Amino acid sequence: MDHSYEPILSDEERARRRAQRTAARKRKQQARRWRLLLQTAPFIILAILLAVFLLRNAHRPEEEPQPEAPAAVPAVMPEVLPVEPDEPAVYTISATADTVQLDDTLPSAYAVVVDRASGNILAEKSSETVINPASMTKILTLLVAVENLKSLDDTVTITIDITDYCYVHDCSVVGYEVGETATVRELLYGTILSSGADAALGLATYVAGSQEAFVELMNEKLEKLGLSDTAHFTNCVGLYDPDHYCTVRDMAIILSAAMDNELCREVLSAHTYQTAPTEQHPEGQTLSNWFLRKIEDHDTEQAVRAVGAKTGFVLQSGSCAASWGEDSTGREFICVTGNAYSAWRAIYDHVELYKTYCG
């Protein structure tokens, strides 16, 4: 961010807004603890009953010895390191004679469902209309950052201009405080899982020195992807701006490009991520992808399940979401929707679109 920045909030106003966020965070944590308790209580009771049963039968004679189950082999996840970007692949999607034109029975005003392998549009609704992508923008923020970072372990210090920007524009945040340090890896997850504007601005500063310079890289990437005629971004966060726009088709291509990057795919498909302890957050912070955690309650029986996603909301765009889904054979689909009347409605629309057109 700009090093000549002069604070636009008083210390009292900043403290008041910080206290509001802290109180809201505590309420969410308490609600989460109650949900976890309610979810785990049946298993705890079952474990107690099972332990009692085993103790009562432990000394019975002439019991047949049970074969031991083979020890589970822990999965070892390889370290994912950024790679130098190659020449960008050509991403094209197009309607065919079989493309279904969706009507108002789909609540979302805009939608596109794509078979990723062929690039064929399976179903669409006003997919070439220019919209504000809200925080779906951060998919491109993630991709551009990953393609330009040097090390995942580099650190970034959150500055007062970053936190003030988030306060003034009422952005969703991870919750970093002035002077707090985070690794680039944590900022990547914070940008997507928490939809954190503070994390996205930290990445922009790390990569390009300022948000303005980073946005230039974003628009250069749009040009490389062949989207510059219908897409243009003015910020890395997704704030509304008349000059910040794309179509749901454009966002499907942006998501497809991100899926081809191993690190981006890993971040977009993560349900949760735990940050390292800092002075400001001694226990670290648990970051969570709300869309993925909630959609799995509704698509467990589906032939196609969402495995990666990013949501967005500003008043001018309604609730929107971009996700990719996979079936049991590994076949991939992309779904992007815009202007649903609620975040839950966006989830239901994605579940229904995968079920109806990708099964």
Disulfide bonds with the S-S distance in Angstrom:
none
